[in-house]
């Protein structure tokens, strides 16, 4: 048996089952992870909490009759879609801090995150948003969001204190483009734009587990899972329909795989290097994951077997792939 997977990029359209897969994996024993999934116990990174904070900042700005920075309204896509790259730069920071076991204890977790958002945007070619806010306005918004940002920072710090020996790092993200788009998707949309934003440290180790559903199924499940009373939840947040149609109406993973220079991979040019990142699909077009939202005591044996076997097959292919 080959060694365990080091870093897995868990990619799919929204509501495809990524978060349920993560929750299921978190309930496995070390032996199940190693023997069935070729993984260690998982340490998980996700860019969704940053999107949620961006939306919270805009809502607080609007309450103060200030110009929104990230989204024109609560149900619209990014004002500047280069923020898809901003999110990847934040993931790079989280990954680097994880490997270095670096933690932070700022006086204000919100102000710390605001600075991170600004710096990450600068790395993909633009900035000058939060830093241009009136200091009184910025301080007031930081005060309102401090509790939420502190919780995110504590979770990040907890991750960074983890002994990574024998662990597998999972990075979750969703990317796509406008419904009806032709391929390749235009920059800065899709995985073709976002994956090259990842650091060499990630790309040199990463393998992609792609949760495969149709855009139509993604929209159906997104509507089904949405809980307006829990917008920051990984499992229960809903993506606005305009965002679903314009940012996730399709994705380019199939195109990238078919146009790769090596079968079973996607070809990425980044950091003056060429990467062939291995990819395996977990076929969730016939829903195998929604049951994970229930209490574990309610999971049915046949549901668990279907999910477990499907994941095991995909992850074994990834682990055995000769890069």
N, C-alpha and C positions, 0 to 999 in steps of 0.2 A: 504493500500500500504506500502511495506517495504521502508526503507530509501534508499538514493541514494548510488550508487556505489562509493567506496572510491578510489581504485586504479585498473585500468584495464591494463593488459598486452595485447597489440595489436600485435599478432604474425601471421606470414604468410611467404610464399616464396616471393622473390622479385617480384615487379610489380603485386602483387595479388590484390591490391586495398587498402592497409593499409593507404597510404598517402591521397588517395582520401576520404577515410572514415574520416580521421582527418579533412580534409578541409571542408567536408560537415558538420561535427559536429560543426565546428567553426562558421558556418553560421546560426545556430539554435538560437531561442530565449530561454531564461531561462525556460520558461514554456514548450516548446517543449522538451528540454533536460530532465526536471524533469518528465513530464507526460508520454512521449512516450519512453524515453530511460533510465529512472531511473538514470539519471546522473545530476550532476551539470554542470555549464559551465566548460570547460576543460582547464587544464594546461598540456602541452605536453612535454615529454622527448623522445629523439631519439638517437641511437648510430651511425647513419650514418654519421653525421658531423665529428665524430672522425676518422672514416675510411677515409673520404675524406682528412683530415689533414695528416694522416699517408701517404697517397699516394703523397700528395704535398711535404712532407719532403723528400720522396724517389726521387721524380723528381728533387728536388733542389740538393740533394746529387749527383745524376747521372750527372747533369750539371757540377759539380765540380770534376768529376772523383773520387768520393768517393763511398764506398760500400753502397748499399741500405740496409735499416734496417728492413723494414716490408714486402716488396714484391719484388720478383726477377725482375719483370718488371711491367709496368703499366696495363697489362692485365692478371696477374697471381694471384693465391690465396696467402694467408699469407705464409711467409717463415716458421713461427712457429705458428701452428694453436691454440696454447694456447692463442693467442691474442683475440680469441673469448671471453675468460674469462677477458682479459684486458678491453674489451669494457663493460662488465657487471660491473666491478669494478668502471668504470667511471660513469655508470648509478647510482650505489649505492651512489657515492659522490654527484651527481646532486640531487638525491632524498633527501639525508640527508640535503644538503644545502637548498633545497626548504622548508623542514619542519622547519628548524632552521632560515629561512629568512636570510641566511648568504650570503653576497656579497664580491667581491674582487675588488681591484683597484691596481693591480701590475703595475710597471713601464712598463714592457713588457708583454703584453698578450700572445705573442708567447712563450716566455721563461716559463711563468707560465703554459701554456698547455703542453710544453715539459716535465716539471717536473711532471705534473699529469700523463702523459703517462708512464713515467718511474716508478713512484710509484705504479700505477695500475698494471703494469706488475709484479712488485715485489710481489704483493699480490697473484698472481696465480703461482708463483714459478720461475720467471726469470726476469732479468733486465740487466743493464749494457750496454745499446745501446746508447741512446742519451747522457748519462752522460760520455761516453767514447769518444765522438767526440772532435776533436780539438776545443778549445774555439773560435778560429777565424772563423772556418767553422760553428759552431753552431750559433754564433752571426750573421753571414751573412744570414743564412737561416731564423733565427728569424726575421731579418729586412724585408726580402722578404714577409714573411707570416704574419707580424704583423697586417696589415689591416684586413685580413680574420679572424685571431684569436681574434682580438679585437671585431669584430662584433659578434662572437660566445659568447664571454665572456659577452658582453652587453646584449645579449638575455638571457643568463643564469642568470645574475644579475636581469634582469627585471622579470623573472620567480620567483626568490627568494624573490622579494618584494611584490609578490601577496598575498592578503588575501585569504587563502585557505578555509575559512568558506563556506560550501555548494558547494565546487568545487570537481571535479573528476580529478584525475591525470591519464593521459594516457602515458604508456611507450611502444614505438614501437621498435620492433627488428625482424630480420629474421635469422633463423638458419636452417641448413640442413646438408647433406652429399653427398658423391659421387654418381652419377647416377649408379643405379644397386646394391647399397649396401644392404646387409641383415640387419635385425634388431636384437638386438638393435645396433644403430650406435656406432662406437668406439669413446671413449674419445680422443680428446676434441671437437667432432663434435655433432651437434644437440642440441635440447632443453634439452636432458637428462644431458648434460654437463653444458650448460649455465644457465639454470634456477636455479640450486642449488648454483650458484655463487651470486645470488641476496641476499641482506641482509634480516635478519629476519624482519626488519621494513617493507620491501616490501612484503615478502612472507606471513606474518601473515595477511595482508589485501587484497592481490591481488586476482583478478579473471581474467581468460583468455578469451579474445574474439579472436577466431581463424578464420581468413579469409581463406576460403577453396577454393583453386583452384588446378588443376593438375600441376605437374612440366612442362608438355608440354605447358599449357596455360600460366604459369609463364614466360617461355622463350619467347613465342610469344609476350606477352604484354611488356616484358622487351625490346625487340628489337623495338617495336612500339613506346615506350615512350622516348627512348634514344635521348638526344639532346647533341651532342658533344661540343656545345658552352656554355653549362650550366651544367658542370659535378658536381658541388656542390649542385645542386638543389634537394630538397626533392621530388618534383613531376616529374622532368625530367631527373634525372641521369640514366645512363645505366650501368648495371653490365656486365663486359666482359664475353664472352661465355665460356671461360675456367673456370672461377669462377662459372658460372651458372651450369656447368656440374659437377664440382668437389666439390663445397661447397653447392650447392642448387639443385643437381640433384634429390634429394628426401628429405623428412624430416621425423621426427620420432614422430610427434604429435599423429597420429592415433595409433601407437604402444604404446605410453605412456598412452593414454586414455584407450585402450583395456586391458592393463596390470595393471591398477590402482587397489588399494585395495578398492576403493569406486566408484561406477558408477557416471559418470558426473564430474569426477575430474581427475587430474594426480597426482600421488604419488611422492613426492620429499623428499629425505633425505638430510638435511643440518643443520649446526649449532647444531649438536647433538639432532635434533628434526625431527619429521615426519610431513609433510604437505600434506594435500589433497587439492590441488588448484582447485577450480571449473572452468569448461571450457564450453563454448558454441560456436557453429560454426555459422558463417555467410556464407551461401553458395553462393559463387561468381563464381562457375564453369560456369554458364551462366552470362556473364559480366553485372554487375549492376552498375559499378562505374566509368568507363572511361569518361562518360559525364561530370563528375565533373571538369575535366581539362579545360573545356570551360569556357567562361565568364558566370556569373550567369544568365545574361539575355537570354542566349541561352539554359538553362536547360529546358527540356520538362517535362510537368506535369506527364506523365506516367513513365518517367525515375526516377523522384524524388520519386514518390509513391513506385515504386519497391524497390529502395534503402532504403527508410525510413521504409517501412514495414518490410523488411528483417532484418535490424538492430534492430528495435524495438522488434521483436520477440526474437532475440538472447540475447539482453541485458536484457529484462524482465526475461528470463529464468535464467540468471546469478544473477540478483538481488533477485529473489525468491528462489534460491537454498539454502537449509539448510545445511550449512557446518558442 
